[in-house]
Amino acid sequence: MYYDSKDLKKFGDIGRFQPELAEKFFEWYGAVFAEGALTQREKALIALAVAHAVQCPYCIDAYTSETMKLGCTEAMMMEAVHVSAAIRGGSSLVHGVQMMNKVDKEMM
């Protein structure tokens, strides 16, 4: 198996080869997830949905734990996953317009 859940604990080590860039990333990342117009819980649910959309197992693990820590229920978490799935499915379907446009052009 290529994915190893133990590697998630090594995320902080990504700066080993480029410490300055990692520092900037972590500063920005912290600011993004700080309380703002959205609550930390809302941001964690968004992150959980996005993690599923981009299919990052590390992010799925991290944000499953984070959303639970922030008081999200299993139903809330699964609803976020379904939102992600609906967006992915809709994205595939809307590209069907491209195919229909091409068919229309070819049929003229």
Secondary structure, DSSP 8 states (H G I E B T S, - for coil): ----GGGGGGGGGGGGS-HHHHHHHHHHHHHHHSSSSS-HHHHHHHHHHHHHHHT-HHHHHHHHHHHHHTT--HHHHHHHHHHHHHHHHHHHHHTHHHHHHHHHHHH-
